[in-house]
Amino acid sequence: MHAIHELSQAVRTRRQEIGLSQQRLATLAGLSRATIVQLEGGTLKDLSFTRTAAVLEVLGLGLTIAPAHPRLGPRPVSSTPALEIAGRTASTSYRGHLTAAALGKALRTGEMPVGFEAHVFALVDEAPVALLARVVEQMHAEAGMAREAVWSTLRGWARARKSRRDLWSDAA
């Protein structure tokens, strides 16, 4: 029962940080709102792995499974800061490079970096949600920003650039 409690807390917290309603999350994950309500309340009796994975993917969350044998151990996690990876991701198709410092400053001020509007659009429209979540966590840890504020800035940029990504539409 401990796992369902952890899952329900993580789903509710991330959904609220991003600014999604329960209905919007349900729609994006292909589930009913009632299922999301039960999941967040910890009262859901059974949720298949496929349906769980759909909810986690929408929210940029992952599922960690402890190795069955010590020699299998966890995969090494990149030590590269998320802002640096996000800057490189945003710059893939462009001549100029959006630096981690410029992206961090932009997220702190809420102002899109001048000359990098297309880069920012690529980031909010195409980067994995898990990477965006890591950026949010880095800004929270290093700049003391509320997670909701960072998600709000990303959402504002996405809307300003008329992103087609479902995550940003109808977020409350």
C-alpha positions in Angstrom: 0.0 0.0 0.0 3.0 2.3 0.5 3.7 2.4 -3.3 0.1 3.6 -4.2 0.4 6.4 -1.5 3.8 7.5 -3.0 2.3 7.4 -6.5 -0.8 9.3 -5.5 1.2 12.0 -3.8 3.6 12.4 -6.8 0.8 12.6 -9.3 -1.2 15.1 -7.4 1.9 17.3 -6.6 3.2 17.4 -10.2 -0.2 17.9 -11.7 -0.8 20.9 -9.4 2.7 22.3 -10.1 2.2 22.1 -13.8 -1.2 23.7 -13.4 -3.3 20.9 -15.0 -6.8 20.1 -13.9 -7.7 16.5 -13.0 -9.9 16.5 -16.1 -7.1 17.7 -18.4 -4.6 15.1 -17.0 -7.2 12.4 -17.5 -7.7 13.5 -21.1 -4.0 13.7 -21.9 -3.4 10.2 -20.3 -6.5 8.6 -21.9 -8.2 7.9 -18.6 -11.4 9.1 -16.9 -11.4 11.9 -14.4 -12.8 9.5 -11.9 -9.7 7.3 -12.3 -7.4 10.3 -11.7 -9.5 11.3 -8.6 -9.2 7.8 -7.2 -5.5 7.6 -8.1 -4.7 10.9 -6.3 -6.8 9.9 -3.4 -5.1 6.6 -3.0 -8.3 4.7 -3.3 -7.8 3.2 -6.7 -7.9 -0.6 -6.3 -6.0 -1.5 -9.5 -4.3 0.5 -12.3 -2.5 -1.4 -15.0 1.1 -0.7 -15.7 0.2 0.7 -19.1 -2.2 3.2 -17.6 0.2 4.1 -14.8 2.9 4.7 -17.4 0.6 7.0 -19.4 -0.1 9.2 -16.4 3.6 9.3 -15.5 4.6 10.2 -19.0 2.2 13.1 -19.2 3.7 14.5 -16.0 7.3 13.8 -16.8 7.6 11.4 -13.9 9.4 8.1 -13.9 9.1 4.8 -12.2 12.2 3.4 -10.4 12.5 -0.3 -9.8 15.2 -1.5 -7.4 17.6 -4.0 -9.1 16.9 -7.6 -8.3 20.6 -8.3 -8.1 23.4 -5.9 -6.9 25.5 -6.4 -10.0 22.7 -5.0 -12.1 22.8 -1.8 -10.1 21.1 1.4 -11.1 22.1 3.1 -14.4 24.4 6.1 -14.0 22.5 9.3 -13.9 23.8 12.2 -15.9 25.6 14.8 -13.7 25.1 17.5 -16.3 22.8 20.2 -15.0 19.4 20.2 -16.5 19.6 23.8 -17.6 22.7 22.9 -19.7 20.9 20.0 -21.3 17.8 22.1 -21.9 19.9 24.8 -23.5 21.6 22.3 -25.8 18.2 20.7 -26.6 16.7 24.0 -27.5 19.7 24.9 -29.7 19.8 21.7 -31.7 18.4 23.2 -34.9 19.8 26.7 -34.6 23.0 28.5 -35.2 23.1 30.3 -31.8 23.4 28.5 -28.5 21.0 29.1 -25.6 23.3 28.9 -22.6 22.3 27.5 -19.3 23.0 30.9 -17.7 20.7 32.7 -20.2 18.0 30.1 -19.8 18.3 30.3 -16.0 18.1 34.1 -16.0 15.1 34.0 -18.3 13.3 31.6 -16.0 14.1 33.8 -13.0 12.8 37.0 -14.7 10.1 35.4 -16.7 11.4 37.3 -19.8 12.1 35.3 -22.9 15.7 35.8 -23.9 15.9 38.2 -26.9 17.1 36.5 -30.0 16.3 33.0 -28.7 12.6 33.0 -29.1 12.7 30.1 -31.5 15.0 28.2 -29.2 12.5 28.6 -26.3 9.7 27.5 -28.5 11.6 24.3 -29.4 12.2 23.7 -25.7 8.6 24.1 -24.6 7.2 22.4 -27.6 9.5 19.4 -28.1 11.7 18.7 -25.1 10.7 15.7 -23.0 8.5 16.7 -20.0 11.0 14.8 -17.8 13.7 17.3 -18.9 11.4 20.2 -18.2 10.7 18.8 -14.8 14.5 18.5 -14.1 14.8 22.2 -15.1 12.1 23.1 -12.7 13.8 21.1 -9.9 17.2 22.8 -10.7 15.6 26.3 -10.6 13.9 25.4 -7.3 17.1 24.1 -5.7 19.5 26.8 -7.0 17.3 29.9 -7.3 14.8 29.1 -4.6 11.9 29.5 -7.1 8.6 27.9 -6.4 8.1 25.0 -8.8 4.7 26.3 -9.7 6.3 29.6 -10.8 8.8 27.9 -13.1 6.0 25.8 -14.6 3.9 29.0 -15.0 6.7 30.7 -16.9 7.2 27.7 -19.2 3.4 27.6 -19.8 3.4 31.4 -20.5 6.2 31.0 -23.1 4.4 28.1 -24.7 1.2 30.0 -25.0 3.0 33.1 -26.3 4.5 31.0 -29.1 1.1 29.2 -29.6 2.6 25.8 -28.8 0.7 22.8 -30.2 1.8 20.6 -27.3 -1.2 19.2 -25.5 0.4 19.8 -22.1 0.1 23.5 -22.4 -3.5 23.8 -23.7 -6.3 24.3 -21.2 -3.9 24.2 -18.2 -5.6 25.9 -15.4 
